């Protein structure tokens, strides 16, 4: 079988259209970008289906693609630890009814080490690249100069690290212990925001930034995701606020990268 990540024209082949899926724990967004990375149509957005075994997610991607123009290749951002197009672990798709609901053992087994790139390649019969959803958003905003960090506030917390424009190995910062016996994901996700209110949630995020900066010492910090709009007032660290469309824009830039 052909390599799912290699288009016939090679990375960055001119004129190729990129179907981009930005899949979160709550919602799934998609559009098609032209050969310059400009959206051809408005995005399509649907809710992420639950329960969500791999086959159901791929079926949803196919249904969404039918609503969009023709394309030559696909970029996909998925939540969790993604390496080489494979899902090593994912926090939401393994649950019964969505984020922070009980985990189902059968779904946990189905998603562990799941070769998403190859499965989507088989379903669509075109070149595919699959990365973490925060990484996909990062590709849409980084300058390629210095050490750049993107933190995405959404259903949970996403993070992506870039060194001079090159993606670094994925670190699942969201799963590290934060406070009161809970992870950053639990303390900064959408459930926590709704429970404590935007102002308290913003202060909590600011404390998290102080801890991360002591470890990462970034040159540029980007704060994005659907919940970035709920941050109240200023943060203690200089940053660039990123719109929720960054993941879709990143779908084009993903194909401009060498893929070792």
C-alpha positions, 0 to 999 in steps of 0.5 A: 500500500502507498505511504498515507503521508506522501502525495504524488507531487511531494510535500507542498506540491503547488495547486493541491487542495487540502481538506482539513479536519480539526477534531476536538472533544466536543466539536469537529470543524472542517474546510478545504484550503486552496493551493495557497492555504486560503479557505475555499468555503466557510467551515462546516462544524458538527458535534463530535459523536459519542460513543466514538469508536474509530470507525464512527469517527471516520464515518463522521469525517466522510459525512462532513467531507461530502459537504465540502469541495473536492480535495487532493490531500487531508490534514487531521488534528486529533486530541491526545498523544499522536505520534507518526499518525498513530493515536497512542492515547486520547482523553475523550474518544474513549469515554461513554458520552463525551469528555469527563464521562466514564471511560469504556475499556473497549474504547480504550483498547480500540484507540490505543496505538490506533493507526489513524493516518493509515485508516483515514487513507484507506477510507478516502484514498488520498494522502493523509497527515495526522497530528495532535490538534494543538500542533495543527493549530500551532502550524497555523500561527508560528513564525518559525523563529525561536522557541514557540509554544501554543496553549489551546483552551478548549474542552481540555488543554492542548499544547504544542512546542516548536523550535525554529518552526519545527515541531518538537516531540509531543509532551502531554502537559495537560496530563501532569498534576496541577493542584488538588490532585487533579491534572491541568486538563481537569483544572483548566478544561471547559468543565472547570471553567463553567464550574468556577466562572471565567474570572477565577478560571483565568486566575488559575490559568495565569498560575499555570503559565507561571509554572510552565514558564519556569520549565519552558522559557519560551520566546513566543507564547500563543494562547488559543482554542475556543475558550480563549475568548473567555479569559478575563483581563490581562495575563502575567505573560506576554502572549499572542491571542489566537483565533479558533480557526488556527487549526484549519489554517494549519492544515495547509502548513502541515504539508509544507513540512518535511516529514521524516 
